[in-house]
Amino acid sequence: MQRVEIVEKLQSILISVLKLDNVIINDELSAANVDGWDSLTHMVIITEIEKRFGVQFKLRELNKLTNMGNLIALIASKTN
């Protein structure tokens, strides 16, 4: 899957789950930078990502993620 497609889907998920008008996704974006992104919404976001991309994450993979760039790379590796 192309990076552009991944970013578009992620943006849709974040807007939907966080109920925000617009979220600009860049590689440095993290939960700390977004209002309303707490531990509960984080789990909802991860669940939605797994559903929409048809992937499953291992706990150790999730624990290594530090920002959106890492997440995009992980999704790309699982969808290609």
Phi, psi and omega in degrees: 000139181287148180304319181299318178296318180298313182297318180298316179294318179298318179299317178299317180296313181297317179297318181293310185288317184274354179056045178252153179293319183204138175232124178267119182266126171223170186298332183273351182300135176217171181303327181296339183267358187236124177298134176088357180268092180248189185296324180291311179294331177300315179295322178295318179299313180298318179298316179296319178299315180300318180294309187289330181263352180065040180234166172229137179260145171271151182303320181294329176293316180295323180293337180276345183289131178240341181200179184293328177300318177296319180294317179300315179298319179295315178298316180300319180293331182272342183254357179258000000 
